[in-house]
Amino acid sequence: MSSLSLPGPSPSQLRHALSDQGRLDRRWFLAYAGSLTAASVLAERAMAGGPAGGFADDPFSLGVASGDPTPDGMVLWTRLAPKPLDPDGGMRPEPVDVVWEVAADESFQRIVKRGSAVALPQLAHAVHVEVEGLEPGRWYAYRFRCGDAESPIGRTRTMPAAAAAPEAVRFAFASCQNYETGYFTAYRHMAEQSPDLVFHLGDYIYEKSRKSGVRPHDNEPELATLADYRRRHSTYRSDPLLQQMHAACPWMVTWDDHEFDNNYAAGISEEEGIDPAEFLRRRANAYQAYYEMMPLRRRSLPKGPDMRLYRRCGFGRLAEFLVLDTRQYRSDQPNGDKKVPLNDEAAAASNTLLGDAQRGWVASRLISSPARWNVLAQQVMMGVVDRVAGAEEGFSMDQWPGYLAERKQLLEFCQQRRVANPVVLTGDIHSNWVNDLRSNDRDPQGPVIGTEFVGTSISSFGDGVEKPSNLDALLAENPGLRWHNAERGYVMCTVTPQQWQSDYWTITSVTRPDGEAVLRKSFVVEDGRAGAVEV
């Protein structure tokens, strides 16, 4: 591959497209930055790939995955990379045919769908197959072939039909998997529990390197080029436990900040003095690498620095999942992105995490949903939690407390429109939380409108603690807080028409590969009764 950075104008040409206010003319930027991915799609439709021949190394070194399931299909993913950490993955810069098969059994005696896809060098020889025409509500096996190589077998499933009334769904959610600071042991235990679905809520990779830790990798201090982001994704995806979990069931993924840059807000860096043109150029590199490595549909193909990731997934009439993006469209964090008392800056009506288009989409989906449970799978904590013990107050401005007006509008919309059983799933914070949600979380007399389950990290921050030293003060000072814990792990949810149960599984150690899973706490929400109860 001749170039691993986004092609197009030079930095000096980009600066000429800046407005007087220092913001990039987005229409101009998109006109050039969309050229790579748009051309790739046209090429995929217009050309056939060549035969791969033999491989000296396994081209399926990064495994297989499936995602974005529907009642009649899903996305199947793999990437040809016999040398995954090389700039070109060990592939020649030419398109290659990849054969795919879907079977009703894991022995592939009953193949129900097969075809071929073109792995393009422009997309790092990643393959995204959008399978259709399958039966609703059932499991399938799938695999890929290229030349004389065959991929591992993956398991995936379709969702129940839209009008179906399933008795239950069991899914896990996770976030924040820093390769350097710990092992991905949680995924081994998650796989043993055979969920129907996994939601990953962001920080799939980390863009900065500690150059030390439990599992050090490349020494890039901070990712910038497309080659950088591809290599980091490949390092993470080489983990056998992560590969195993991807192959076990379909995933719904969304990002937070570390897939690109810590605590960024749309096109704004957390650091001072960053060239906005260079920042968007880097964002385009990060977004393309993310798309290449995830089981996403073509509609999520990025156009330069823009990539639509918010979307839905329905499990019959039992649950409607809205997967959100609270990074790409947000306004800058108020109060300098510090932990401060709630104030006029945090309450400003102009503050937004969702942006106008996504906020309208969320409202439209919620008001039209026929589901018993309506779920927002998103990144940052919605509970307005004072994180400082004692008389002093500190609320995170990177989370929903920095966007109070939009938060209040969303929760009051759910209340006034009688949205059935709103539940929020959250990552980001490297700790477990359970929050009852009110339109004003500081008023204990206000009605509880929804419930938030916040999951801890898979490995970020290394080994945690079962009981934080400030837990008693946090519980006393935050009327909506039901529980808090700072171990590592994941959350497994079992949902029926009658109730929702979230089981918090923690890992005894992630700094050693032999950590065990412990069921630390379980909470239930009853149908029609907002608020979590420990069981």
Backbone torsions as a table, in degrees:
resi	resn	phi	psi	omega
1	MET	NA	124.2	-171.4
2	SER	-73.0	-31.6	-177.7
3	SER	-141.1	134.7	179.6
4	LEU	-112.2	11.4	172.4
5	SER	-112.8	159.6	-178.3
6	LEU	-61.3	123.2	179.7
7	PRO	-72.7	161.1	177.8
8	GLY	140.1	-160.1	-176.3
9	PRO	-62.6	157.8	176.4
10	SER	-74.7	165.9	176.1
11	PRO	-55.4	-36.8	179.8
12	SER	-66.8	-38.5	176.3
13	GLN	-64.9	-38.6	178.2
14	LEU	-61.9	-40.1	-178.4
15	ARG	-63.5	-29.2	177.5
16	HIS	-66.7	-20.6	-179.9
17	ALA	-87.8	1.2	179.1
18	LEU	-75.4	142.0	175.6
19	SER	-78.7	175.1	179.4
20	ASP	-62.8	-25.0	-179.3
21	GLN	-85.4	3.6	178.4
22	GLY	82.8	9.3	177.6
23	ARG	-102.2	146.9	-176.7
24	LEU	-76.8	140.4	171.7
25	ASP	-69.1	102.3	-170.2
26	ARG	-66.1	-34.1	179.9
27	ARG	-64.4	-40.5	178.4
28	TRP	-65.7	-45.2	-177.8
29	PHE	-62.1	-44.1	-179.0
30	LEU	-65.6	-33.1	-179.2
31	ALA	-60.0	-35.2	178.5
32	TYR	-92.2	-40.5	-170.8
33	ALA	-72.9	-23.5	176.9
34	GLY	-78.3	-5.8	-174.1
35	SER	-64.8	-38.0	-177.2
36	LEU	-64.0	-54.7	-174.7
37	THR	-72.6	-36.0	177.8
38	ALA	-62.6	-43.1	178.8
39	ALA	-64.6	-34.3	-179.9
40	SER	-63.5	-43.5	-179.8
41	VAL	-64.7	-44.1	177.8
42	LEU	-60.1	-41.4	179.9
43	ALA	-64.8	-39.8	-179.5
44	GLU	-62.1	-36.7	-178.5
45	ARG	-77.8	-26.5	-170.3
46	ALA	-96.8	-24.8	-172.4
47	MET	-120.0	156.3	171.6
48	ALA	-99.5	145.2	176.4
49	GLY	-81.2	165.4	177.5
50	GLY	-90.7	165.4	176.5
51	PRO	-67.9	148.8	-175.0
52	ALA	-84.2	-28.4	-173.9
53	GLY	73.4	-154.9	-178.2
54	GLY	-91.5	159.1	178.4
55	PHE	-121.9	133.9	174.8
56	ALA	-73.7	-29.8	178.2
57	ASP	-125.7	158.9	-176.8
58	ASP	-62.6	117.4	178.3
59	PRO	-73.3	-13.8	-179.7
60	PHE	-100.6	36.7	-176.5
61	SER	-64.1	-21.0	-178.7
62	LEU	-97.2	4.7	174.2
63	GLY	80.6	-161.6	-179.1
64	VAL	-132.6	163.7	178.6
65	ALA	-158.0	160.2	172.4
66	SER	-136.0	158.6	-178.5
67	GLY	-167.3	179.9	179.8
68	ASP	45.2	55.2	-177.2
69	PRO	-71.7	150.0	175.7
70	THR	-129.2	176.9	177.2
71	PRO	-62.8	-20.8	-178.3
72	ASP	-123.2	12.1	179.4
73	GLY	177.7	-162.5	-178.0
74	MET	-173.4	176.7	172.5
75	VAL	-97.1	132.2	171.9
76	LEU	-106.6	135.7	-174.2
77	TRP	-127.9	143.8	161.0
78	THR	-156.4	172.5	175.5
79	ARG	-142.6	130.3	177.5
80	LEU	-76.6	117.1	-177.1
81	ALA	-155.8	76.8	178.7
82	PRO	-62.3	-25.6	173.8
83	LYS	-128.4	81.3	-165.8
84	PRO	-62.8	-24.1	-178.1
85	LEU	-93.3	-4.0	173.3
86	ASP	-73.7	155.0	-179.2
87	PRO	-55.7	-35.8	-179.4
88	ASP	-104.3	10.9	-178.3
89	GLY	69.0	8.0	-177.6
90	GLY	84.2	13.5	-179.0
91	MET	-108.0	149.4	173.0
92	ARG	-74.3	154.3	-176.4
93	PRO	-78.4	66.2	179.5
94	GLU	-150.2	152.2	179.9
95	PRO	-69.5	147.8	-176.1
96	VAL	-135.1	136.5	176.1
97	ASP	-75.5	136.7	175.5
98	VAL	-127.7	127.8	179.1
99	VAL	-91.8	138.1	176.9
100	TRP	-126.7	150.6	179.6
101	GLU	-140.3	141.5	173.8
102	VAL	-121.5	132.0	-176.3
103	ALA	-129.6	155.4	177.4
104	ALA	-82.0	-5.8	179.4
105	ASP	-142.7	156.2	-175.1
106	GLU	-77.8	-10.2	174.1
107	SER	-88.2	-4.3	178.3
108	PHE	59.1	35.4	172.5
109	GLN	-81.7	-22.1	-179.2
110	ARG	-124.2	77.9	178.6
111	ILE	-76.5	126.1	-175.6
112	VAL	-106.6	-22.9	177.2
113	LYS	-146.8	142.2	172.1
114	ARG	-152.6	160.1	179.7
115	GLY	-178.1	-169.4	176.9
116	SER	-134.4	151.4	178.3
117	ALA	-131.2	158.5	179.6
118	VAL	-102.6	121.7	174.2
119	ALA	-88.3	114.0	-173.4
120	LEU	-97.3	139.9	175.8
121	PRO	-63.3	-29.0	179.3
122	GLN	-62.8	-23.9	177.7
123	LEU	-114.6	31.9	175.4
124	ALA	59.0	30.6	-179.4
125	HIS	57.1	33.3	171.9
126	ALA	-82.9	150.2	-179.5
127	VAL	-123.6	128.5	175.5
128	HIS	-125.2	101.5	-178.1
129	VAL	-99.1	121.8	177.7
130	GLU	-96.0	98.4	-176.7
131	VAL	-83.7	137.0	177.4
132	GLU	-133.1	167.4	173.4
133	GLY	83.9	16.4	177.5
134	LEU	-90.8	167.7	178.6
135	GLU	-77.0	143.1	179.8
136	PRO	-73.1	150.9	170.0
137	GLY	65.7	37.4	178.9
138	ARG	-146.0	162.4	-178.1
139	TRP	-90.6	150.0	176.6
140	TYR	-138.9	161.3	170.7
141	ALA	-109.5	153.4	178.6
142	TYR	-147.1	160.0	177.0
143	ARG	-159.9	167.4	177.8
144	PHE	-125.6	154.2	172.3
145	ARG	-133.8	143.5	174.9
146	CYS	-147.9	118.9	-175.2
147	GLY	58.8	-125.4	-179.7
148	ASP	-98.5	12.3	-176.5
149	ALA	-106.4	145.6	178.2
150	GLU	-127.5	138.1	-178.0
151	SER	-76.9	167.7	165.6
152	PRO	-60.9	158.8	176.7
153	ILE	-87.4	132.4	175.6
154	GLY	-108.5	156.5	173.3
155	ARG	-110.4	138.5	177.2
156	THR	-147.0	175.4	-179.5
157	ARG	-151.5	156.8	171.1
158	THR	-91.4	158.6	175.3
159	MET	-81.8	157.9	174.8
160	PRO	-61.0	158.0	176.4
161	ALA	-58.1	152.4	-174.4
162	ALA	-56.9	-34.9	-177.7
163	ALA	-90.8	-1.0	-177.0
164	ALA	-71.8	157.0	178.5
165	ALA	-120.9	78.6	-177.4
166	PRO	-64.0	150.7	178.9
167	GLU	-77.6	-27.7	-177.4
168	ALA	-166.2	156.5	166.8
169	VAL	-135.4	142.5	-180.0
170	ARG	-125.8	120.2	-177.9
171	PHE	-141.9	159.0	176.5
172	ALA	-113.2	154.4	167.7
173	PHE	-133.7	149.3	-173.1
174	ALA	-151.6	168.8	177.5
175	SER	-166.7	169.7	165.8
176	CYS	58.6	77.6	-177.8
177	GLN	-117.1	85.3	178.8
178	ASN	-80.5	114.6	-176.5
179	TYR	-60.3	-39.0	-174.5
180	GLU	-71.6	-30.8	-170.6
181	THR	-95.9	-0.6	177.7
182	GLY	176.9	165.5	177.9
183	TYR	-82.4	153.2	-178.6
184	PHE	-88.0	44.0	-175.7
185	THR	-58.7	-32.1	-178.2
186	ALA	-55.5	-33.5	-177.1
187	TYR	-69.7	-29.0	176.1
188	ARG	-63.2	-45.4	-179.2
189	HIS	-72.0	-35.3	177.1
190	MET	-61.7	-43.1	-179.4
191	ALA	-63.0	-35.4	179.8
192	GLU	-64.6	-21.8	-178.3
193	GLN	-92.0	-2.2	172.0
194	SER	48.8	61.8	177.1
195	PRO	-71.3	158.7	174.8
196	ASP	-72.6	-25.2	-166.7
197	LEU	-162.4	151.2	172.4
198	VAL	-125.0	136.3	170.7
199	PHE	-108.8	121.8	173.4
200	HIS	-105.2	122.6	-167.7
201	LEU	-102.9	20.3	170.2
202	GLY	118.1	166.7	-173.3
203	ASP	59.7	50.9	176.7
204	TYR	-67.8	-37.5	171.1
205	ILE	-125.2	172.0	171.5
206	TYR	-121.6	134.5	-170.6
207	GLU	-84.8	-13.1	177.5
208	LYS	-111.3	155.3	-179.3
209	SER	-117.0	138.2	175.7
210	ARG	-83.1	-14.7	-176.1
211	LYS	60.1	21.6	178.9
212	SER	-164.0	-167.7	176.2
213	GLY	112.0	-167.1	-176.5
214	VAL	-68.6	-42.1	-177.9
215	ARG	-135.6	78.7	-179.6
216	PRO	-63.9	148.2	177.0
217	HIS	-126.7	-144.4	-177.4
218	ASP	-59.5	160.5	-173.7
219	ASN	-98.7	19.5	175.6
220	GLU	-60.5	120.8	-179.8
221	PRO	-64.6	-37.0	176.3
222	GLU	-157.1	134.5	-175.6
223	LEU	-69.8	145.8	178.5
224	ALA	-143.3	-45.5	-174.6
225	THR	-90.9	166.1	176.0
226	LEU	-60.5	-39.4	177.1
227	ALA	-60.3	-39.9	178.8
228	ASP	-60.5	-51.0	-176.6
229	TYR	-66.0	-38.6	177.9
230	ARG	-62.0	-44.3	-179.1
231	ARG	-63.9	-41.6	179.8
232	ARG	-64.4	-44.9	175.9
233	HIS	-58.7	-41.6	-178.6
234	SER	-65.0	-38.2	176.7
235	THR	-60.1	-48.5	180.0
236	TYR	-63.4	-45.4	-174.8
237	ARG	-71.4	-12.8	175.7
238	SER	-76.0	-11.8	179.5
239	ASP	-64.8	124.9	-174.7
240	PRO	-65.6	-32.2	-179.4
241	LEU	-72.8	-37.5	175.0
242	LEU	-65.4	-42.5	176.8
243	GLN	-60.2	-43.1	-179.2
244	GLN	-60.3	-42.2	-177.9
245	MET	-71.4	-37.3	175.8
246	HIS	-61.3	-36.0	-178.0
247	ALA	-79.5	-7.8	-172.9
248	ALA	-88.0	-26.4	-177.0
249	CYS	-169.6	167.3	178.2
250	PRO	-71.0	149.8	177.9
251	TRP	-116.8	146.5	165.7
252	MET	-112.0	118.9	-174.1
253	VAL	-114.1	150.3	167.3
254	THR	-147.4	162.6	-177.4
255	TRP	-103.7	167.7	165.5
256	ASP	-121.1	-126.8	-175.3
257	ASP	-95.6	-38.9	-169.4
258	HIS	-72.0	-12.9	170.0
259	GLU	-62.8	-17.4	178.7
260	PHE	-130.1	-70.8	-173.3
261	ASP	-156.5	134.7	-174.2
262	ASN	-55.1	129.8	173.0
263	ASN	52.2	31.1	176.1
264	TYR	-73.4	158.7	178.4
265	ALA	-129.8	102.0	-177.5
266	ALA	56.1	-113.7	-179.8
267	GLY	-99.9	20.7	-174.7
268	ILE	-114.7	126.1	177.7
269	SER	-80.8	155.0	172.9
270	GLU	-73.5	-15.1	-178.0
271	GLU	-95.2	149.9	179.2
272	GLU	-81.0	149.9	171.2
273	GLY	76.6	18.1	179.5
274	ILE	-84.7	128.2	177.9
275	ASP	-61.9	118.3	-177.3
276	PRO	-61.6	-31.2	177.6
277	ALA	-67.0	-45.6	178.5
278	GLU	-65.3	-34.3	-179.2
279	PHE	-64.7	-45.3	178.4
280	LEU	-68.5	-33.5	176.1
281	ARG	-61.8	-43.9	177.3
282	ARG	-65.5	-39.2	179.1
283	ARG	-62.4	-38.6	177.3
284	ALA	-61.5	-40.6	177.3
285	ASN	-62.5	-44.9	-179.5
286	ALA	-63.9	-43.7	-178.3
287	TYR	-66.7	-39.3	178.9
288	GLN	-64.7	-44.9	179.3
289	ALA	-61.5	-37.8	178.2
290	TYR	-62.3	-48.5	179.2
291	TYR	-58.9	-44.6	-177.6
292	GLU	-58.6	-33.0	-172.1
293	MET	-99.4	1.2	-176.0
294	MET	-118.3	150.7	177.6
295	PRO	-78.8	75.3	-176.0
296	LEU	-115.6	154.0	179.3
297	ARG	-78.0	163.7	-179.0
298	ARG	-59.5	-28.5	-179.7
299	ARG	-64.0	-17.6	176.9
300	SER	-93.0	2.7	178.2
301	LEU	-56.4	124.3	-175.3
302	PRO	-69.6	150.1	171.4
303	LYS	-113.0	91.4	-174.6
304	GLY	60.7	-123.4	-177.1
305	PRO	-86.1	8.8	-179.5
306	ASP	-115.5	137.7	178.8
307	MET	-153.5	118.9	179.9
308	ARG	-80.1	120.2	-178.2
309	LEU	-117.7	-19.6	179.7
310	TYR	-73.0	136.6	-173.7
311	ARG	-168.4	176.8	-176.3
312	ARG	-120.1	163.0	171.4
313	CYS	-147.2	124.9	-178.3
314	GLY	-109.2	139.5	174.3
315	PHE	-112.0	75.0	-175.3
316	GLY	58.5	-143.3	177.4
317	ARG	-92.4	6.5	-179.4
318	LEU	-79.9	-47.5	-174.1
319	ALA	-146.5	139.0	173.4
320	GLU	-115.9	118.3	-179.5
321	PHE	-104.6	122.3	173.4
322	LEU	-106.8	114.9	-179.7
323	VAL	-92.5	121.7	-170.9
324	LEU	-106.8	165.9	175.4
325	ASP	-128.6	104.4	-177.7
326	THR	-102.6	19.2	178.5
327	ARG	-112.3	-46.6	-167.2
328	GLN	-70.5	-27.0	-172.4
329	TYR	-114.0	2.5	-172.3
330	ARG	-75.5	153.8	169.0
331	SER	-80.5	164.1	-177.1
332	ASP	-60.4	145.6	179.5
333	GLN	-61.2	134.6	178.6
334	PRO	-74.7	167.4	174.1
335	ASN	57.0	32.6	177.7
336	GLY	65.1	23.2	178.8
337	ASP	55.7	45.3	178.0
338	LYS	-115.6	167.4	172.5
339	LYS	-85.8	111.1	-173.8
340	VAL	-138.4	167.5	171.4
341	PRO	-62.7	155.3	175.7
342	LEU	-65.0	134.9	-175.0
343	ASN	-149.7	-174.2	-176.9
344	ASP	-63.0	-35.1	178.1
345	GLU	-62.0	-42.5	179.9
346	ALA	-68.7	-28.3	-176.4
347	ALA	-93.6	2.6	-175.5
348	ALA	-60.1	135.8	-177.9
349	ALA	-65.8	-22.0	-178.7
350	SER	-79.6	-13.0	-179.7
351	ASN	-70.2	136.0	178.9
352	THR	-145.7	138.0	169.4
353	LEU	-95.1	-29.3	-170.4
354	LEU	-97.9	-29.4	-171.1
355	GLY	78.4	159.4	-173.4
356	ASP	-60.9	-48.6	-174.4
357	ALA	-64.8	-46.5	-178.9
358	GLN	-67.6	-39.0	178.9
359	ARG	-61.9	-41.6	177.0
360	GLY	-65.5	-38.5	178.0
361	TRP	-63.1	-44.0	179.1
362	VAL	-59.5	-46.7	-179.5
363	ALA	-61.4	-42.9	-179.4
364	SER	-63.3	-43.3	-179.1
365	ARG	-67.6	-41.7	-178.4
366	LEU	-65.5	-41.0	-175.7
367	ILE	-73.2	-23.8	-178.8
368	SER	-100.0	-0.1	-174.9
369	SER	-72.2	131.1	174.3
370	PRO	-93.1	5.2	-170.2
371	ALA	-78.2	153.5	176.5
372	ARG	-70.8	-37.0	-179.3
373	TRP	-121.5	131.9	-178.6
374	ASN	-118.6	116.5	-163.9
375	VAL	-117.7	131.3	170.7
376	LEU	-104.4	110.3	176.9
377	ALA	-96.2	109.3	-168.4
378	GLN	-147.8	-171.1	-162.9
379	GLN	-102.4	-49.4	-166.3
380	VAL	-112.2	150.8	-168.5
381	MET	-62.7	131.0	179.0
382	MET	-88.4	-28.6	176.0
383	GLY	-60.4	133.7	179.7
384	VAL	-89.4	90.2	-170.3
385	VAL	-109.5	125.0	172.5
386	ASP	-74.7	114.9	-173.9
387	ARG	-90.2	-1.3	-176.1
388	VAL	-112.8	124.5	179.6
389	ALA	-73.5	147.1	176.2
390	GLY	94.5	-162.2	-174.6
391	ALA	-68.9	-31.5	178.8
392	GLU	-69.7	149.7	-180.0
393	GLU	-121.1	146.2	176.7
394	GLY	-149.8	114.2	179.6
395	PHE	-117.2	139.1	-176.8
396	SER	-72.8	121.2	179.0
397	MET	-81.1	-10.5	175.6
398	ASP	-81.8	-14.8	-177.9
399	GLN	-105.2	-173.2	-176.3
400	TRP	-57.7	-27.6	174.9
401	PRO	-58.6	-21.5	175.0
402	GLY	-82.8	-1.0	-175.5
403	TYR	-137.4	53.2	-168.4
404	LEU	-62.5	-39.4	-175.6
405	ALA	-66.3	-43.9	179.4
406	GLU	-66.7	-38.2	177.3
407	ARG	-60.9	-48.1	180.0
408	LYS	-61.8	-42.0	179.5
409	GLN	-61.3	-42.3	-178.3
410	LEU	-66.7	-46.5	-178.0
411	LEU	-68.8	-39.1	177.7
412	GLU	-68.1	-31.9	174.1
413	PHE	-61.0	-45.9	179.1
414	CYS	-61.4	-39.0	-179.6
415	GLN	-70.4	-48.5	-174.9
416	GLN	-70.1	-36.2	-179.8
417	ARG	-89.5	4.3	176.6
418	ARG	54.3	47.2	174.9
419	VAL	-64.2	128.3	-174.2
420	ALA	-70.5	123.5	168.7
421	ASN	46.4	67.2	176.9
422	PRO	-70.9	130.6	177.6
423	VAL	-132.3	136.4	179.8
424	VAL	-113.2	130.5	174.3
425	LEU	-109.2	134.0	-170.7
426	THR	-138.9	150.2	174.1
427	GLY	-121.1	-135.7	166.5
428	ASP	78.5	-42.0	-157.5
429	ILE	-97.4	-0.4	175.1
430	HIS	62.2	28.7	177.7
431	SER	-160.1	162.4	179.9
432	ASN	-93.2	139.0	176.7
433	TRP	-144.4	150.1	168.6
434	VAL	-129.6	122.9	-174.8
435	ASN	-128.0	133.1	163.7
436	ASP	-82.2	134.8	-173.5
437	LEU	-107.1	127.3	172.7
438	ARG	-119.4	161.7	175.6
439	SER	-63.3	-30.6	171.5
440	ASN	-126.3	99.4	-175.2
441	ASP	-68.0	-13.7	-179.9
442	ARG	-86.5	-4.0	180.0
443	ASP	-106.1	101.4	-177.0
444	PRO	-67.1	-14.0	-179.6
445	GLN	-87.6	-12.2	-179.1
446	GLY	-71.2	153.4	-179.2
447	PRO	-68.4	142.7	174.3
448	VAL	-78.2	125.4	-174.7
449	ILE	-102.0	-35.3	-177.7
450	GLY	-152.1	-178.6	-178.4
451	THR	-130.2	139.0	177.5
452	GLU	-118.1	129.8	172.4
453	PHE	-112.0	117.1	-179.7
454	VAL	-105.2	124.9	-179.9
455	GLY	-98.3	147.3	179.8
456	THR	-76.2	-174.1	179.7
457	SER	-83.1	156.0	170.4
458	ILE	-68.7	-42.9	-177.9
459	SER	-150.0	-13.8	-174.6
460	SER	-60.5	138.5	-176.5
461	PHE	77.0	5.3	178.4
462	GLY	67.2	-160.6	-177.6
463	ASP	-61.9	136.8	-180.0
464	GLY	-105.3	-159.1	-179.6
465	VAL	-127.7	148.0	-178.2
466	GLU	-69.3	-42.9	-177.7
467	LYS	-127.1	106.5	176.9
468	PRO	-59.1	148.8	-175.7
469	SER	-64.0	-26.0	-178.0
470	ASN	-99.7	16.9	-173.7
471	LEU	-60.9	-46.5	-176.8
472	ASP	-61.3	-40.4	179.0
473	ALA	-67.1	-40.3	178.8
474	LEU	-61.1	-44.5	-179.7
475	LEU	-65.1	-37.5	-178.2
476	ALA	-71.8	-32.0	-172.3
477	GLU	-97.4	-4.1	-176.7
478	ASN	-128.6	101.5	-172.9
479	PRO	-62.6	-24.3	-178.8
480	GLY	-90.4	-9.2	-174.9
481	LEU	-80.5	123.5	179.0
482	ARG	-98.1	-32.2	-176.3
483	TRP	-165.8	151.5	177.8
484	HIS	-148.4	142.3	-177.1
485	ASN	-155.3	147.8	-173.5
486	ALA	-122.3	31.4	171.2
487	GLU	-86.4	176.6	176.0
488	ARG	-96.1	160.5	177.7
489	GLY	153.2	-145.9	-176.2
490	TYR	-158.0	173.4	179.4
491	VAL	-121.4	132.3	175.3
492	MET	-110.9	125.1	-176.2
493	CYS	-113.4	134.1	173.8
494	THR	-118.7	120.8	-171.8
495	VAL	-122.7	128.1	174.8
496	THR	-124.2	173.0	175.6
497	PRO	-60.8	-24.2	-175.1
498	GLN	-91.0	-32.3	-175.6
499	GLN	-159.5	161.4	174.4
500	TRP	-114.5	129.1	175.1
501	GLN	-123.2	126.8	175.6
502	SER	-109.6	119.8	177.9
503	ASP	-103.4	121.5	-179.3
504	TYR	-93.1	107.2	178.4
505	TRP	-97.1	127.5	179.2
506	THR	-116.3	156.2	-177.4
507	ILE	-108.7	130.3	-174.6
508	THR	-61.7	-32.0	175.7
509	SER	-159.5	137.3	172.4
510	VAL	-111.4	-4.7	176.3
511	THR	-86.3	-4.9	170.5
512	ARG	-125.0	151.3	-177.3
513	PRO	-78.4	-1.7	-174.0
514	ASP	-107.6	22.9	-179.7
515	GLY	-61.9	148.2	179.7
516	GLU	-110.2	156.3	179.8
517	ALA	-93.8	137.2	179.0
518	VAL	-127.1	131.3	174.4
519	LEU	-78.4	102.2	-171.1
520	ARG	-83.2	-44.1	-179.1
521	LYS	-153.0	154.9	172.9
522	SER	-133.5	139.2	179.0
523	PHE	-131.4	146.6	-177.8
524	VAL	-123.7	142.0	168.3
525	VAL	-119.3	126.1	179.9
526	GLU	-85.3	145.3	175.9
527	ASP	-53.3	127.2	176.8
528	GLY	80.6	3.9	-178.2
529	ARG	-134.6	97.5	-177.3
530	ALA	-66.0	147.0	179.0
531	GLY	113.7	143.9	-176.0
532	ALA	-96.5	141.7	177.9
533	VAL	-125.0	129.1	178.2
534	GLU	-71.4	139.8	177.6
535	VAL	-123.9	NA	NA
